[in-house]
Amino acid sequence: MLNSNPFAPRVMLEEERGVYADGASLRRSYFVHREIEFTRPIAAVLVYDGWWFRQQVSIDGIVVWRRISWTTFHNRIEFVLPAEIDPNRTPARIDIRFGPGLGIRRFQVTFGGLVAYDEVA
């Protein structure tokens, strides 16, 4: 039976390539690094850096999450937005799917439970 809901997600999303965002643009992308400029729901630049056995997330230069990753890379990162960026301290999450050789296959950013950026490589 076909899905009649026009808002339902596509079943084959994992095989599609591209960046899906409204209010965000990818500034830089390589191996384990992403730099994304958001204009909504916040106005800020998010940087994810996974080089040299550490993972770090910063927003407008403020480090909001950091881990040393000697054996395992974290694929779910949860933090709250800094008060300087968002006085409400909205919760945020980054979900990452790593492929062979630790290359990023999917990178998704969520603010307050709403997907603000979704990249499928």
N, C-alpha and C positions, 0 to 999 in steps of 0.2 A: 504494500500500500504506500503510495506517495505521501510525503509530508505536505500538507496543505497550508502550513504556517509560513507566510512569506518572511517572517523575522527569525526563523529557525536557523542556527548556524549550519554551514555547509558540512557535509559528512567528510569530504576529502580535504579539509583545510590543511592538514599536515603536508600534503603534497603540493600545495600552492606556494609560490614564492612571492614575497613582497612585504611591504610595510603598510600596516593598517592603523591610521591615526587621524584624528580630527583635532587639531590644536597642538600637534607635535611634529617636529621634523628632525630627522637623523642628520647630525652634523658630521660625525665620524664613526666609522665602524671598521674594526679589524679584529681578527682572531678572538681574544677574550677582552675586548674593550668596546664600550659603546658610549657615545656622547649624544644626548638627545635634548633639544630645546623645546620646552613646553610653553605654549601661550595660554592654554586652559587645560584643566581646571585651575592650574597655578601658572604663574609666569616665572620660570626658572630653568636652569640647565642642570640636568642630571648626568653624572658621569659614573659608569660602572667600569672598574679596572680590576682585572684578574691576573695581572702579571706577577711573576716572582713569588709564587707560592702564597700569595695573599689575595683576598678579595676585599674591595673597598667600594663603597657607594658614597658619593658626595653630591650635594645640591647647592648650587651657587657657591662652591668652594667650602661648604660646611660638611665635614665628614659625619654621616648619619649612621653608618654601619661599617664594621671592619672585622675580618677574621683571617687568621693564618690558616692556610689550606694545604698542609703538607701531604695528606693522603687522600682527602676527599674535597671536591668543590661543592659548596652549598648551592642547591638549585632552587631554593625558596628563601628569599631574603625579606624579612619584615622589619619595619621601622616606623617611626612617626615623623611627620614633616617638622622641620625646625620652626620655632615660634617666629623667627625673623621672616620666614617665607609664608607661613600660614598660622595666624594667631590661634586657630582652632585645634592645631596639632593633629591634623587628619592622619589616620593610619595609612600606610602605603606598603606595597608589596611588589617584589620583582620575582617572576618565575622564569627560570632559564632551563632550556633543554639542551644539553651538551651532546654533540655527536662524537664520532671517532676522533681521537687525538685532541679532545677537549674543545674543538671548534663549536661555536654557538650555532645551534640549529633553530632555536626559537627564543625570543626575548620579549617578555610581556611585562608592562608596568601598569599597576592598578593603584588608584588613589580613592580612598573612601569606598572601596568595593566596586568602583567603576573602572573598566579598562580604558586607559588613556593612550596606550601605545601597544601595538602587537606586531612584532616582526617575525616573519617566517623565512628562514634562509634555505 
